[in-house]
Amino acid sequence: MTSKRIATSIILIALWSVSAWLTRGQSEDGAIFHDVSAEAGITATHRGIWDDTETMQGYLAIGQAWGDYDRDGWVDLFVTGNLDPNVLYQNNGDGSFSVSAHSEALSLPDTPSGGATWADYDNDGWLDLYVVNYGANRLFRNANGAGFVDVTLEAGVGDTGKGTSAAWGDYDSDGWLDLYLTNWSCFPECDPVDFTAQQDRLYHNNGDGSFTDVTGSLDYAMTLGAGFAPAFLDYDGDGDSDIYVVNDKLHNEIGNVLWRNDGAGCGHWCWTNVSAESGSDLIINGMGLDASDYDNDGDLDMYVTDMVYQMHLLMNDGAGGFRNRARSSGSAINMGPDNGVGWGATFFDYDNDGWQDLYVAATNYHQTFPELVVSFMNPRADALFRNDRHRGFQDVSAGSGIDAALATLGVAYADYDRDGDLDLVTGNWNSGYRLYQNQGSGKNWLSLDLRGGLGVNRDAVGTTVRLTTTDGMTQQQTVAIGSGLGGNNQLALHFGLDKATSVDLRVVWSNGVECSFEAMPANQRLRLVYGLTAGCG
C-alpha cells in the first residue's frame, strides 16, 4: 500500500471545480421534509398485484434508482412501475424533473419490473442501467448519453426468475463490477413451490462486456432462499467485498446468508458461509437491508427489516460477529400495537450532524379472525429515526413531513437539488413515487465523488473514505450500489460535518491503495479520480 499526504492547495487544483452551496434553514412549519412530488414533476405510477387465494398471482417488487446518466452534474431518477411502465426522469437542475427522451425505451410495458440499479459495468464513464423483472432481467448500456442499448443477451445477465433486487461489487478486485441478483419465490403462481425457480445469481464481469454465471461457487442450497435484498460489503474489514443476502422464510426457511470472501485458491473463487458464526443467520420474513457505520466505530453495521416481527439492527462487534440492538436502540418498529411491516430501509445523515440516521419504509399488517385473512399492504406512516450519538435512535417521524399514511416499499436518497443535504424518494405500492425535499439544518457538509481507473472500477465501488474533523470525530463510508429494497442511492458519499469547517480525509481505494488529504474546507463537492488526482494512485 501507499500513503501520501499533500497540501490543500494542490488538491484544489487537481480536483474538479468546487462549488459551495448555502443550506436552507429549518422550514417554518418545523417539518424536516416537504413532499414536492407534484411541483417537481414526479408523477410515475406503480401498480402491483398480490392475491394468493383466488387468482394466485403476485409480484412484491418496486424500484427507485438515482444516477447521473447524462453526466451533467445533476442526479437523475429511474423508477419502475411493476405492472405499469417504468419511467426515466431527467433532472432539469432547477428543482424539477422531465421525462427523459430515452424513457420509452426503458419502460418495458409488457414486463413486470421490480428493482433497478445504475452501474458503469463496462468502465466507459457512463452509467448503465440494470432492471430486475418478473421474467428476463434487462441490461441497458448507456450509449454515451445519446440513448440506451439492450445488451442483455450478449452480457448473459437475463435471468428469468422473479427478480427483486440487485447489487454490484468488485469481489475479485479486478477492476470490473460483478453482480448479485436476488429472486423471490415462484409462489403463488406455482404449487407446490419450486425452490430451484427462485435461485439467486452471482455473475462475474469478464471485462469484455460479458458476464459468467458463477453461482456454482456458492453453496447451492443457500442460494435457494426467497431473496429480497443483497449487498456487497466488507463486514470484517479485510479489504475485500463479502455478500449478505436477506431472505423471506415464507418459502424455504434457510435464513439470511453472509458469504465471507476468502479469495482464490479452491478451484474457483472461495466463499464461506459464516452466517451462523457471525450471528447474522436470521430466520425471518426478511425484506430490506442497508449497511452503514451508524455508531462511528469504524466497522459496518446492518439494519434488516421484517414483515412479522421486530426489525433487526445488527451491530458489528469488530471481531467478525453481530449483535441485535434494534430494541435497545429504539429502532425496532414491530408487530404489537402498530402492526408495522418493514420493507426498504436506508441509513443517511439527514441533519448533517455527522451521525447516520435511519429511514424505514413500512406498511401495516391486518389479520381477521376467524377467517384468518391476512393483508399486509395497508397504508402506514414510515419511520424516521434520528441518531442520538450513543448507539441509539429517537423516533422523529411525527411532524417530520414523511408521516403521511402510505403503503411504502422502497426508499433511496440523493441530494437532487445540490443544496448540501440529502433528499428522499419513496416507492409506494399500487400508487406511485413521492419526492421529499430536505428543508435543511444549517450544518456543514462535504460531498465526495470518487472515480476509479487503472484497475479500480469506474464507480469506485468498494472504496472507503475515513473522515476526521478538528474535534476528533471520525466517520467512515464506503461506495456501494444496491440498497434498501429494489434500488440505489446516489453514488457520491455525503458527510455531515455539524459545525466543523474543515476535515482530514483518508481514502482507501478498492484495490487497497491509500491517499490522504488534510484540512479540506467544508461545504463543497470534490471529485477524486484514481490515477489522476494528485497523490491518489
C-alpha positions in Angstrom: 0.0 0.0 0.0 1.0 3.6 -0.5 0.0 6.6 1.6 0.6 10.2 0.6 -0.3 13.5 2.3 -0.4 16.6 0.1 -1.3 20.2 0.7 -4.9 21.5 0.3 -3.8 24.0 -2.4 -2.6 21.1 -4.6 -5.8 19.2 -4.1 -8.0 22.0 -5.2 -6.0 22.4 -8.4 -6.2 18.6 -9.1 -9.9 18.2 -8.4 -12.8 19.3 -10.4 -14.4 22.7 -10.0 -15.6 23.0 -6.4 -18.9 24.8 -5.6 -20.1 25.8 -2.2 -23.8 25.9 -1.6 -25.7 27.7 1.1 -28.0 25.5 3.1 -31.6 26.5 3.9 -32.7 26.9 7.5 -35.4 24.7 9.0 -38.8 25.3 7.4 -41.4 27.5 9.2 -43.7 24.6 9.9 -40.9 22.7 11.6 -41.1 19.8 9.1 -37.8 18.1 8.1 -39.0 17.1 4.7 -41.6 18.5 2.3 -43.4 16.4 -0.3 -42.5 18.3 -3.6 -43.5 15.5 -6.0 -46.2 17.5 -7.9 -44.1 20.6 -8.4 -41.0 18.6 -9.3 -43.0 16.6 -11.9 -42.7 13.1 -10.4 -45.9 11.5 -11.5 -44.9 7.9 -12.3 -47.4 5.3 -11.1 -46.9 1.9 -9.5 -49.4 -1.0 -9.9 -48.9 -4.3 -8.3 -50.9 -7.4 -7.5 -50.8 -9.7 -4.5 -53.6 -12.4 -4.5 -52.6 -15.8 -3.0 -56.2 -17.1 -2.7 -58.2 -16.5 -5.9 -56.2 -15.5 -9.0 -53.0 -16.9 -7.4 -50.6 -14.3 -8.7 -48.4 -11.7 -7.2 -45.1 -9.8 -7.5 -43.9 -7.9 -4.5 -41.4 -5.6 -6.1 -40.5 -1.9 -6.6 -37.6 0.1 -7.8 -36.1 3.5 -7.3 -32.6 4.3 -8.5 -30.6 7.6 -8.6 -27.9 8.1 -11.1 -26.5 10.9 -13.3 -26.9 9.1 -16.6 -26.2 12.2 -18.8 -23.2 13.4 -16.8 -24.5 17.0 -16.4 -23.7 17.0 -12.6 -27.4 16.6 -11.6 -28.6 13.2 -10.4 -31.4 11.7 -12.4 -34.1 9.2 -11.3 -35.4 5.9 -12.7 -38.4 4.3 -11.2 -40.2 1.0 -12.0 -43.9 0.6 -12.4 -44.2 -3.2 -11.7 -47.3 -3.7 -14.0 -47.2 -0.1 -15.1 -44.4 1.3 -17.4 -41.1 2.3 -16.0 -40.1 5.9 -16.2 -36.7 7.7 -16.5 -36.7 11.3 -15.2 -34.0 13.8 -16.2 -33.0 16.3 -13.6 -33.5 19.8 -15.0 -31.2 21.5 -12.5 -33.9 23.8 -11.2 -35.7 21.5 -8.7 -37.8 19.9 -11.4 -37.7 16.8 -13.5 -38.8 16.0 -17.0 -39.5 12.6 -18.5 -36.3 11.7 -20.5 -36.4 11.3 -24.2 -35.0 7.8 -23.6 -37.7 6.8 -21.1 -39.8 4.9 -23.5 -37.0 2.5 -24.5 -36.7 1.6 -20.8 -40.3 1.5 -20.0 -40.8 -2.3 -20.6 -44.6 -2.0 -20.7 -45.1 -5.8 -21.2 -42.7 -6.9 -18.5 -43.4 -6.6 -14.7 -40.4 -4.7 -13.3 -39.0 -4.6 -9.8 -35.6 -3.4 -8.7 -33.3 -1.2 -10.7 -29.6 -0.1 -10.3 -27.3 2.3 -12.1 -23.7 0.9 -12.6 -20.9 1.5 -15.1 -20.4 -2.2 -15.8 -18.1 -1.5 -18.8 -16.0 1.2 -17.3 -16.6 3.6 -20.1 -17.6 6.6 -17.9 -21.3 6.4 -18.5 -23.8 4.8 -16.0 -25.6 1.8 -17.4 -29.0 0.5 -16.2 -29.9 -3.0 -14.9 -33.7 -3.6 -14.5 -34.8 -6.6 -12.5 -38.0 -8.2 -13.7 -40.5 -11.0 -13.2 -39.2 -12.7 -16.3 -36.0 -11.9 -18.1 -34.0 -9.1 -16.5 -32.6 -6.4 -18.8 -29.2 -4.7 -19.0 -29.2 -1.4 -20.9 -25.8 0.0 -22.0 -25.6 3.8 -21.9 -24.6 5.0 -25.4 -22.6 8.0 -24.2 -25.7 9.8 -23.2 -27.4 9.5 -26.6 -29.7 6.6 -25.6 -29.6 3.1 -24.3 -28.9 -0.2 -26.0 -30.3 -3.5 -24.7 -27.2 -5.7 -24.3 -28.8 -8.4 -22.1 -28.2 -11.3 -24.4 -24.5 -10.6 -25.1 -23.9 -9.8 -21.5 -25.6 -13.0 -20.3 -27.4 -11.5 -17.3 -31.1 -12.1 -18.4 -32.1 -14.4 -15.6 -35.8 -15.3 -15.8 -36.8 -15.7 -12.2 -39.0 -13.5 -10.0 -36.3 -10.8 -9.5 -36.5 -8.4 -6.6 -33.2 -6.6 -6.1 -29.6 -6.4 -7.4 -26.3 -5.2 -6.0 -22.9 -4.5 -7.7 -19.4 -5.0 -6.3 -15.9 -6.0 -7.4 -15.4 -9.1 -5.3 -12.2 -10.2 -7.0 -10.7 -6.7 -7.2 -10.0 -7.0 -11.0 -11.4 -3.5 -11.7 -14.8 -4.7 -13.1 -18.1 -4.7 -11.3 -19.7 -8.1 -10.6 -23.4 -8.6 -10.0 -25.6 -10.3 -7.4 -29.3 -10.8 -8.1 -32.0 -12.0 -5.6 -35.1 -13.9 -6.8 -38.1 -14.3 -4.6 -40.3 -17.4 -4.5 -42.4 -18.6 -7.5 -45.3 -18.6 -5.2 -48.3 -18.0 -5.5 -48.2 -19.0 -9.2 -46.6 -22.4 -8.6 -47.9 -25.1 -6.3 -46.0 -26.8 -4.9 -43.3 -24.2 -4.7 -40.2 -25.0 -6.9 -37.2 -23.8 -4.9 -35.0 -24.1 -8.0 -37.0 -21.4 -9.7 -36.0 -18.9 -7.0 -32.3 -19.4 -7.0 -30.2 -16.2 -6.7 -27.5 -15.5 -9.2 -23.9 -14.3 -8.9 -22.3 -13.0 -12.1 -18.7 -12.4 -12.7 -17.8 -9.5 -15.0 -15.4 -10.7 -17.7 -14.3 -7.2 -18.7 -15.3 -7.6 -22.3 -19.0 -6.8 -22.0 -20.0 -10.2 -20.9 -20.6 -12.0 -17.6 -20.2 -15.5 -16.4 -22.7 -17.1 -14.1 -20.5 -18.2 -11.1 -23.4 -19.0 -8.7 -21.9 -22.5 -8.5 -19.0 -21.1 -6.4 -21.6 -20.7 -3.6 -23.3 -23.5 -1.6 -26.2 -24.4 -3.8 -28.8 -24.9 -1.0 -28.0 -21.5 0.4 -28.8 -19.7 -2.9 -32.4 -21.0 -2.9 -34.0 -18.7 -0.4 -36.9 -16.4 -1.2 -34.5 -13.4 -1.6 -35.4 -9.8 -1.3 -32.2 -7.8 -0.8 -28.5 -8.4 -1.4 -25.4 -6.2 -0.5 -21.7 -6.3 -1.2 -20.0 -5.2 1.9 -16.7 -5.6 3.7 -18.1 -6.7 7.1 -14.8 -7.9 8.5 -12.6 -5.0 7.3 -10.1 -7.2 5.5 -10.3 -5.2 2.3 -12.5 -7.4 0.0 -16.2 -7.5 -0.7 -18.3 -10.0 1.2 -22.0 -10.6 0.4 -25.1 -10.5 2.6 -28.5 -11.7 1.4 -31.8 -11.1 3.1 -34.3 -13.9 2.6 -38.0 -14.3 3.4 -38.7 -17.5 5.3 -42.2 -17.9 3.9 -40.9 -20.5 1.4 -37.7 -22.3 2.2 -36.5 -21.3 5.7 -32.8 -21.1 5.1 -32.4 -17.7 6.8 -30.3 -14.8 5.8 -26.9 -15.6 4.5 -23.5 -14.0 4.9 -20.8 -15.1 2.5 -17.3 -14.3 3.5 -14.9 -13.6 0.7 -11.9 -15.9 1.0 -10.3 -15.2 -2.3 -8.9 -17.6 -4.9 -7.3 -21.0 -4.4 -10.1 -23.5 -4.1 -10.6 -24.4 -7.8 -12.9 -21.3 -8.1 -13.5 -18.2 -6.1 -13.8 -19.2 -2.4 -16.8 -18.2 -0.4 -17.5 -19.4 3.1 -20.9 -19.3 4.7 -20.3 -17.5 8.1 -24.0 -16.8 8.8 -24.2 -18.8 12.0 -20.8 -18.0 13.5 -21.4 -14.3 12.8 -24.8 -14.2 14.3 -26.4 -12.9 11.1 -28.3 -16.0 10.2 -31.7 -14.5 10.9 -34.6 -16.9 10.0 -37.2 -14.2 9.5 -39.6 -12.7 6.9 -36.7 -10.6 5.7 -37.4 -7.7 3.3 -34.9 -4.9 3.2 -31.3 -4.2 4.1 -28.8 -1.4 4.5 -25.3 -1.3 5.9 -23.5 1.7 7.4 -21.2 2.6 10.3 -24.1 4.1 12.3 -22.1 4.2 15.6 -18.9 5.7 14.1 -16.7 3.0 15.5 -15.0 2.0 12.2 -17.0 -1.1 11.1 -20.1 -1.8 9.1 -23.4 -2.4 10.9 -26.6 -3.6 9.2 -30.3 -2.9 9.5 -32.7 -5.7 8.4 -36.4 -5.3 8.1 -39.0 -7.9 8.9 -42.6 -8.5 7.9 -43.9 -10.2 11.0 -41.6 -9.5 13.9 -39.4 -6.6 15.1 -36.7 -5.1 12.9 -33.1 -6.1 13.4 -30.2 -3.7 14.0 -27.1 -5.9 13.7 -24.3 -4.0 15.4 -20.8 -5.2 14.3 -18.7 -6.2 17.3 -15.5 -5.7 15.4 -14.5 -9.3 15.8 -16.5 -10.9 13.0 -19.8 -11.0 14.8 -23.1 -9.1 15.1 -25.4 -8.3 18.0 -29.0 -7.4 17.5 -29.6 -3.9 19.1 -32.9 -2.9 17.5 -34.9 -3.0 20.6 -32.3 -1.4 22.9 -31.6 1.3 20.3 -35.2 2.2 19.8 -35.3 1.4 16.1 -37.5 -1.8 16.3 -40.8 -1.0 14.7 -42.6 -4.3 15.0 -45.8 -6.3 15.4 -47.5 -5.2 18.5 -49.7 -2.2 18.9 -48.8 -0.7 15.5 -48.6 -3.9 13.4 -45.8 -2.4 11.3 -44.3 -4.3 8.4 -40.8 -3.2 7.4 -39.7 -3.1 3.7 -36.9 -0.9 2.4 -34.5 0.9 4.8 -31.6 3.3 4.4 -29.0 4.9 6.7 -28.4 8.6 5.8 -27.4 11.7 7.7 -30.5 13.9 7.1 -29.5 16.6 9.6 -25.7 16.8 8.7 -24.6 16.3 12.3 -22.1 13.6 11.4 -24.2 10.6 12.5 -26.1 8.2 10.3 -29.9 8.4 10.8 -32.3 5.8 9.6 -35.4 5.7 7.4 -37.7 2.6 7.3 -40.3 2.2 4.6 -43.4 0.5 6.1 -46.9 -0.9 5.5 -49.5 -2.2 8.0 -50.4 -5.8 8.7 -54.1 -6.8 9.2 -55.4 -10.3 10.1 -59.0 -11.0 10.6 -60.4 -13.9 12.7 -61.8 -16.5 12.5 -61.4 -16.3 8.7 -57.6 -15.9 9.1 -57.5 -13.5 6.1 -54.1 -11.6 6.1 -53.4 -8.3 4.3 -50.1 -6.6 4.6 -50.2 -3.8 2.0 -52.2 -1.4 4.1 -51.1 2.2 4.5 -48.9 3.2 7.4 -46.6 6.2 8.1 -42.9 5.4 7.5 -40.4 5.7 10.4 -37.6 8.3 10.6 -35.1 7.8 13.4 -32.5 10.4 14.4 -29.2 9.0 15.6 -28.7 10.1 19.3 -24.9 9.7 19.0 -25.0 7.0 21.8 -25.8 3.9 19.7 -29.5 4.7 19.9 -32.2 6.4 17.9 -35.0 8.8 18.6 -38.2 8.4 16.6 -38.8 11.8 14.9 -41.4 10.6 12.4 -44.3 12.7 13.8 -44.3 16.1 12.2 -41.3 15.3 10.1 -43.1 15.6 6.8 -42.9 11.9 5.9 -45.8 10.9 8.3 -48.5 10.5 5.6 -50.2 7.1 5.7 -48.9 5.3 2.6 -48.0 1.7 1.7 -44.3 2.3 1.2 -41.9 -0.4 0.0 -38.9 1.4 -1.3 -36.7 4.4 -0.4 -33.5 5.9 -1.7 -31.6 9.1 -1.1 -29.8 11.8 -3.1 -29.0 15.5 -3.0 -31.0 16.0 -6.1 -31.1 19.8 -5.8 -27.4 20.1 -4.8 -28.1 22.3 -1.8 -25.9 20.2 0.6 -28.5 18.0 2.3 -30.0 14.6 1.4 -33.4 14.3 -0.1 -35.5 11.1 -0.4 -37.7 9.3 -3.0 -40.1 6.7 -1.8 -41.9 4.0 -3.8 -45.5 3.3 -2.8 -47.4 0.1 -3.5 -50.2 0.5 -6.0 -49.7 4.2 -6.0 -46.5 5.8 -7.2 -43.5 7.8 -6.1 -43.0 10.6 -3.6 -40.1 13.1 -3.7 -39.3 14.6 -0.3 -37.1 17.7 -0.2 -34.9 18.1 2.9 -35.5 21.5 4.4 -32.0 21.8 5.7 -30.4 22.0 9.1 -27.8 24.8 8.6 -25.0 22.4 9.5 -21.8 21.9 7.4 -21.3 19.1 4.9 -18.9 17.6 2.4 -19.7 15.6 -0.8 -17.1 13.3 -2.4 -17.5 12.0 -6.0 -15.0 9.1 -6.4 -14.0 7.8 -9.8 -11.9 4.8 -10.5 -9.3 4.0 -13.1 -6.2 1.9 -13.7 -7.5 -1.2 -12.2 -10.2 0.4 -9.9 -13.8 0.1 -11.2 -15.0 3.3 -12.7 -17.7 3.8 -10.0 -15.1 3.2 -7.2 -17.5 0.7 -5.6 -15.8 -0.8 -2.5 -13.7 2.4 -1.9 -13.8 3.6 1.7 -13.4 7.1 3.0 -12.5 7.8 6.6 -13.0 11.4 7.7 -11.8 13.2 10.8 -13.0 16.6 12.0 -11.0 19.0 14.0 -12.8 18.0 17.2 -11.6 14.4 16.7 -14.9 12.9 15.5 -14.4 10.2 12.8 -16.8 8.9 10.2 -16.5 6.1 7.6 -18.4 5.4 4.4 -18.0 3.0 1.5 -19.2 3.5 -2.1 -21.9 0.9 -2.8 -24.5 0.2 -5.4 -27.7 -1.6 -4.3 -29.5 -0.6 -1.1 -32.8 -0.9 0.8 -35.1 -2.8 -1.4 -35.0 -2.6 -5.2 -32.9 0.5 -5.7 -29.8 2.5 -5.2 -28.8 5.8 -3.6 -26.6 8.4 -5.2 -23.0 7.3 -5.8 -21.4 10.3 -4.2 -20.6 10.0 -0.5 -22.2 12.6 1.7 -20.8 13.5 5.0 -22.5 15.8 7.6 -19.9 17.8 9.5 -22.0 19.6 12.1 -20.0 22.8 13.0 -16.7 21.6 11.6 -15.3 23.9 8.9 -12.5 21.5 7.7 -11.7 17.8 7.7 -8.9 15.4 7.1 -9.6 12.5 4.7 -8.1 9.1 4.2 -9.2 7.3 1.0 -8.7 3.5 0.8 -9.4 2.5 -2.8 -11.0 -0.8 -3.6 -7.5 -2.2 -4.6 -6.0 -1.2 -1.2 -4.1 1.9 -2.4 -4.5 4.8 0.1 -4.2 8.5 -0.1 -4.7 11.2 2.4 -5.7 14.9 2.4 -5.5 17.4 5.2 -7.7 20.4 6.1 -10.3 20.1 3.4 -12.8 23.0 3.6 -16.4 22.2 4.4 -19.5 22.8 2.2 -18.1 21.8 -1.2 -18.2 19.0 -3.7 -14.9 17.3 -4.5 -14.1 14.8 -7.2 -11.2 12.4 -6.6 -10.1 10.4 -9.6 -7.8 7.4 -9.1 -4.6 7.8 -11.0 -5.3 11.4 -12.0 -5.9 13.3 -8.8 -2.5 14.2 -7.3 -1.5 11.7 -4.6 -4.3 9.2 -5.3 -3.0 6.2 -7.1 
